[in-house]
Amino acid sequence: MTKITERVVPEHGHDVDTAATLAAMQEELDRLRREVATWRATFDRSPKRDIAFTNSAGDVAPLYSAMDLEGSAGSAFEVPGTYPFTRGIHASGYRGRLWTMRQFAGFGSAKETSERYKFLLAHGTTGLSVAFDFPTLMGYDSDHVRSEGEVGKCGVAISSLADMETLFAGIPLGDVSTSMTINGPAIILWCFYIAAAEKQGVSAEKLRGTVQNDILKEYMAQHAWCFPIEPALRLIVDMFEWGSVHAPQWNTISISGYHIREAGATAAQELAFTLADGFTYVERGIARGLQVDDFAPRLSFFWDIHNDFFEEIAKLRAARRIWARHLKERYGAKDQRSWMMRFHSQTAGVTLTAQQPMNNIVRVAYQAMAAVLGGTQSLHTNSMDETLALPTEHAVQVALRTQQVLAFESGVPNVIDPLGGSYYLEKLTDDLEQQAEAMFAEIGTQGGVVRGLETGWFQRKISESASRQQWEIEQHRRLVVGVNEFVTEEDALSIPLLKIDEQAARDQAAALAKLRTTRDSALCERNIAALRTAAAGDTNVVPFILDCARSYCTLYEIRAALESVFGAYREPVFF
């Protein structure tokens, strides 16, 4: 941070006498100290509610003032669009362009989800976000024995290029931005998407979007993996390398704090652990021989927006500042785009309650506002019913309208970083930055991110935080409206829910059976064999997986080919 005492402030075109200015500032701070001491005496005698806590478990003071920023300029001498980007990465903020309004969607078959996408686009969504079902997330075909009972239940079932073609039928992939939440088999689903675009006559160079592809947080929090850590990291760097040349508008990773937070991490842990993952990916890219400025501009992030309104805004501001500083000073990035943290945000699924589900609309609205005040480039708002089931069209529309009211009625987007300069917000931003730096040092003592995963250090830290938060709820130290306070007898299932039957699984099995009899099986076998050979060496595997996708090899066939070379991952027991 640049200290305020290090700045010389121009006045009427001339330099101010620095000593006189500092003396005047010191006099004002001394006066403020006396007034705060008087206020404190009055405050201490007043009746009070219990002390409030942020989600990072730090005490929240009842008052913040210039004293809290002594020795720090906060963002007072920054403007948006300039390093270190505390106030935003774009000079024009939302005055130039609103955030992308995404709605995470996927259920049943590709045909059903395609219809939902068209509904969302017709109602004002400006970007698509694909939710895959659990078999797809784990790299299994819909007719695999391990897929039984899960096909289409928590997302859309995609087992081959044919499904991806159906998913985006009638949706011009050169005109939309698509985000895909997939990690373990991300490289395969990305190749399905590229091949589907080729079928539409759209080259990879013209595609815009993001594939999540953040495998480190899977081992840390979400647990949807396919391969051991090292080969999984190799696949990610292969995507960096190939994408930087052939898909320059595509974000080949979205480094995700969302699932870390959903697993129970605090805001500070989400910030530190996610950025540490990001630094690890940068280091792996550099180790491959890539120039940092060739791939860093396409790295993106994904943040959870929780209930503590100011803390979430501060987290996003601190994240930009930390990323910019480390990329510039630690990794030697020269391209300003490498310093800019671009990110998507999603309101916190873990805060949704089955009890009094209509309350979730209010929670989501405040979380969405925090994301926008923090400068997100893209936003998904959860639907009121998502803690109970996949959302209905009505619930999705309410969630989307929440973003639209925020964008077009609230006035919030009209000013860039409107809370910049708030004593409380600036202090929170500084505090979260300091906590993150302390955690980076602690991660270093563990041997880095990969070693910390292998020993279970990250997993234990998140588990301890989750346990503490649950204890606070059970002890009524943390109130959740409708759950442990203001409780009613309302039936949580009184709102209509979307139900997915087993027809999707039957349809998928039939489609896969037909695919296997109509495709060129000999070509598939040759492409799978070539992929195995490439995986066994140090060749970039993206072109080989693309060939497999184009010949309609299935998701599991490609996963199995890679697994035959890389082996399978089995998580050690840590607890």
BELVENRA-V922707 format. One line per field, one symbol per residue. ss: DSSP state (@ for helix, = for strand, . for the rest). phi: phi as a letter, one per 20 degrees, with the letter a starting at -180 (. if undefined). burial: b if it has 24 or more other C-alpha atoms within 12 Angstrom, else e. Layout:
ss = ???
phi = ???
burial = ???
This chain:
ss = ...@@@...==..==..@@@@@@@@@@@@@@@@@@@@@@@@@@@@.......=.....=......@@@@.......................@@@@...======....@@@@@@@@@@@@@....======.@@@@.......@@@........=....@@@@@@@.........=====....@@@@@@@@@@@@@@....@@@.====...@@@@@@@@......@@@@@@@@@@@@@@@@@@...==.====.@@@@@....@@@@@@@@@@@@@@@@@@@@@@...@@@@@@@=======...@@@@@@@@@@@@@@@@@@@@@@.....@@@@..======.@@@.......@@@@@@@@@@@@@@@....===............@@@@@@@@@@@@@@@@...@@@........@@@@@@@@@@@@@@@@@@@@@@@...@@@@@@@.@@@@@@@@@@@@@@@@@@......=...=......@@@........@@@@@@@@@@@@@@@@..@@@@@@@@@@@@@@@@.....@@@@@@@@@....@@@@@@@@@@@@.........
phi = .efffeddefclncffffffffffffffffffgfffffffffffeefbfgfecffemefdffbcbggfdfnceldfddcgncgemgepedfelefebfffedcfbraleffffgffffffffdofdbeceeeffgfgendffefgfegndfmfdreecdaggffffgdfndfffdddcdcebcgegfffffgfffffgfendegfefcqbdglefffffebemdcccffffffgfffgfgffffedcfeeeebcfdegfffffpfffffgffffffffffffffffffoffgfecffdeccbdedeefgfffffgfffgfffggffffeedmfdfgfffeedbdccffffefdfflffffffgffffffffffenfebbddfefdffdaffffffffffffgfffffdcengffcelfegnfgffffffffffffffffgfffffenoffffffenffffffffffffffffffemececfnddblecegefefefceddeefgffffffffffgfedfefffgfffffffgffffddffegffffffffemfegfffgfffffeendecffedd
burial = beeeeeeeeeeeeeeeeeeeeeeeeeeeeeeeeeeeeeeeeeeeeeeeeeeeebbbbeeeeeeeebbbbbebbbbbbbbbbbbbbbbbbbeebbeeebbbbbbbbbbbbbbbbbbbbbbbbebbbbbbbbbbbbbbbbbbbbbbeebeebbbbbbbbbbbbbbbbbbbbebbbbebbbbbbbbbbbbbbbbbbbbbbbbbeeebebbbbbbbbbbbbbbbbbbbbbbbbbbbbbbbbbbbbbbbeebbbbbbbbbbbbbbbbbbbbbbbbbbbbbbbbbbbbbbbeebebbbbbbbbbbbbbbbbbbbbbbbbbbbbbbbbbbbbbbbeebebeebbbbbbbbbbbbbbbbbbbbbbbbbbbbbbbbbbbbbbbbbbbbbbbbbbbbbbbbbbebbbbbbbbbbebbeeeebbebbbbbbbbbbbbbbbbbbbbbbbebbeebeeeebbbebbbebbbbebbbebbeebeeeeeeeebebbebeeeeeeeebeeeebbebeeebbebbbebbeeeeeeeeeeebeebbbbbbebbeeeebbbbbbbbbbbbbbbbbbbbbbbbbebeeeeeeeee
